[in-house]
């Protein structure tokens, strides 16, 4: 668990950009966007800039899958809620994924392997369409977000050691700047003040690295 509860912190600001156009929220448009990316820049918060300066040789390689599910009623993003007894990011909402192993051939291989292990989603169900720039976490990981399209029907089985719940959130909700909140916390020295994005949806509280990667997906698709 985090040393504080982000859900009870006040909202500093709302990003507020307009929602992604509905015409972009379909599989064909997403395939084209990743095949021919626009000129764009990831959003680097103060924390990310500090971590980038410290990154030389310190961060462990990891990858996550950003699973976009092609539901007939609209695209969704699949998430996991981690169990409360994990060493890193316990209890938090995450993308399936994890640390890169020596036998993984690439970040894509890591993301697909970890997804199979965590939620039982076979890689044969995942159409990988591209990846986003690496994201550096406060727990010391350099994470590559891999985007994949998932065509229903498919089966998932949560690994009870790591995953407490599997759920989906509409992509349209996540790709709307009105739902991107900024909150801050003051931590003991030498950490100090830290700011981060949150994207509450119903009783789910998406925040931290997961919200940061979603924010970069938002910029990439708007570019």
C-alpha positions in Angstrom: 0.0 0.0 0.0 1.1 3.6 -0.4 2.0 5.4 2.8 -1.0 7.7 2.2 -4.5 7.4 0.9 -4.6 9.4 -2.4 -8.4 9.3 -2.6 -8.8 11.6 0.4 -6.4 14.2 -0.8 -8.0 17.4 -2.2 -8.0 18.0 -6.0 -5.5 20.7 -6.9 -6.7 21.1 -10.5 -8.5 19.4 -13.4 -6.6 19.2 -16.7 -9.7 20.1 -18.5 -8.9 19.4 -22.2 -11.8 18.4 -24.4 -12.7 14.8 -24.8 -11.2 12.8 -27.7 -13.4 12.9 -30.7 -15.7 9.8 -31.0 -14.4 9.2 -34.5 -11.0 8.3 -33.0 -12.4 5.8 -30.6 -12.4 2.8 -32.9 -10.0 0.0 -33.8 -9.1 1.1 -37.3 -8.3 4.7 -36.2 -6.1 3.4 -33.4 -4.2 1.1 -35.8 -3.5 4.0 -38.1 -2.4 6.3 -35.3 0.1 3.8 -34.0 1.3 2.9 -37.5 1.9 6.6 -38.3 2.4 8.5 -35.1 2.1 12.3 -35.0 4.6 14.8 -33.6 3.9 14.9 -29.9 5.6 15.1 -26.5 4.9 13.0 -23.5 3.9 14.9 -20.4 6.8 15.1 -18.0 5.7 16.0 -14.5 8.3 17.3 -12.0 8.7 13.8 -10.6 9.3 12.4 -14.1 12.0 14.9 -14.8 13.8 14.1 -11.6 13.6 10.4 -12.3 14.9 10.8 -15.8 17.9 12.6 -14.4 18.5 9.7 -12.0 17.7 6.9 -14.5 21.2 5.9 -15.5 21.6 2.3 -14.4 19.2 2.6 -11.6 15.8 1.6 -13.0 14.7 -2.0 -13.6 13.1 -2.8 -17.0 9.4 -3.6 -17.0 6.5 -3.6 -19.4 2.7 -3.4 -19.2 -0.1 -4.2 -21.6 -2.6 -1.4 -22.2 -5.5 -3.8 -23.2 -8.1 -2.0 -25.3 -11.2 -4.2 -25.5 -13.3 -3.9 -28.7 -16.8 -4.0 -27.1 -19.8 -3.4 -29.5 -21.1 -0.7 -27.2 -17.7 1.1 -27.2 -14.0 0.5 -26.6 -12.9 -0.1 -23.0 -9.6 -0.5 -21.2 -9.0 -3.5 -19.0 -7.3 -3.1 -15.6 -6.4 -5.1 -12.6 -6.7 -4.3 -9.0 -3.6 -5.7 -7.3 -3.7 -7.6 -4.0 -2.9 -5.9 -0.8 0.1 -7.9 0.1 2.4 -7.2 -2.9 5.7 -5.5 -2.4 5.2 -2.9 -5.1 2.0 -1.0 -5.8 -0.1 -3.1 -3.4 -3.8 -2.6 -3.7 -3.5 -0.2 -6.6 -5.1 -0.3 -10.0 -2.7 -1.3 -12.7 -2.3 -2.5 -16.2 -1.3 -6.2 -16.4 2.5 -6.5 -16.7 5.7 -6.7 -14.7 9.4 -6.9 -14.6 11.4 -8.0 -17.7 13.1 -11.3 -17.4 16.4 -12.3 -19.1 14.5 -14.7 -21.4 12.1 -12.1 -22.7 13.0 -11.1 -26.2 11.5 -7.6 -26.0 9.2 -5.3 -24.0 6.3 -6.7 -26.0 7.2 -10.2 -25.0 7.4 -9.1 -21.3 3.9 -7.5 -21.5 2.3 -10.5 -23.2 4.0 -13.0 -20.9 3.1 -11.1 -17.7 -0.5 -10.6 -18.9 -0.9 -14.4 -19.5 0.5 -15.1 -16.0 -1.5 -12.4 -14.2 -4.9 -12.7 -15.8 -4.8 -15.7 -18.1 -5.3 -13.8 -21.3 -3.6 -15.7 -24.1 -1.3 -13.7 -26.3 -3.1 -15.1 -29.3 -6.1 -12.8 -28.3 -3.9 -9.6 -28.3 -3.3 -7.6 -31.5 -0.3 -5.5 -30.5 -0.5 -2.1 -32.3 2.4 -0.2 -30.8 3.9 1.2 -27.7 4.3 4.6 -25.9 7.5 6.1 -24.4 8.9 4.5 -21.2 7.4 5.7 -17.9 9.6 5.9 -14.8 8.0 4.9 -11.5 8.8 6.0 -8.0 9.5 2.3 -7.1 12.4 2.2 -9.5 11.0 0.7 -12.8 11.3 1.9 -16.3 8.0 0.7 -17.8 7.2 0.4 -21.5 3.4 0.6 -22.1 2.4 -1.7 -25.0 -0.9 -1.1 -26.6 -3.0 -4.0 -27.7 -6.5 -4.6 -29.1 -8.6 -7.4 -27.6 -11.5 -8.9 -29.6 -14.2 -10.5 -27.5 -15.0 -13.2 -26.5 -12.0 -14.0 -24.4 -11.4 -15.6 -21.0 -9.5 -14.2 -18.0 -8.5 -16.0 -14.8 -6.8 -13.8 -12.1 -3.7 -15.1 -10.4 -4.9 -14.8 -6.8 -1.3 -14.1 -5.6 -1.2 -10.8 -7.6 -4.7 -9.8 -8.8 -7.7 -9.1 -6.6 -10.1 -8.0 -9.5 -10.2 -7.6 -13.3 -12.5 -4.9 -14.6 -13.0 -2.5 -17.6 -13.4 1.3 -17.9 -14.8 3.0 -21.1 -12.0 4.5 -23.2 -14.1 7.5 -23.8 -14.1 8.3 -20.1 -10.3 8.0 -19.8 -9.7 10.0 -22.9 -11.5 13.1 -21.6 -9.4 15.8 -19.9 -12.3 16.7 -17.6 -11.7 13.4 -15.8 -8.0 14.0 -15.3 -7.4 15.4 -11.8 -4.1 16.6 -10.2 -3.5 15.9 -6.5 -0.5 16.4 -4.3 1.0 15.0 -1.1 3.8 16.2 1.2 6.0 13.3 2.1 8.9 13.2 4.6 12.3 14.4 3.5 14.1 13.8 1.2 11.1 13.1 -0.9 9.1 16.2 -0.3 6.0 17.3 -2.2 4.8 15.0 -5.0 2.0 15.6 -7.5 0.2 13.0 -9.6 -2.8 12.4 -11.8 -6.0 10.6 -10.6 -8.9 9.4 -12.7 -11.7 8.2 -10.3 -14.3 6.0 -12.0 -17.2 4.8 -10.0 -15.6 3.1 -7.0 -12.3 2.6 -8.7 -9.5 5.0 -8.0 -7.0 5.1 -10.9 -3.9 7.1 -10.0 -0.1 7.3 -10.0 1.9 5.6 -12.8 -1.3 4.0 -14.4 -2.9 7.4 -14.6 0.3 9.0 -15.9 0.5 6.4 -18.7 -3.1 7.0 -19.6 -2.4 10.7 -19.7 0.3 10.1 -22.3 -2.0 7.9 -24.3 -4.4 10.8 -24.3 -1.8 13.2 -25.6 -0.7 10.7 -28.2 -4.2 10.1 -29.5 -5.0 13.9 -29.5 -1.8 14.9 -31.3 
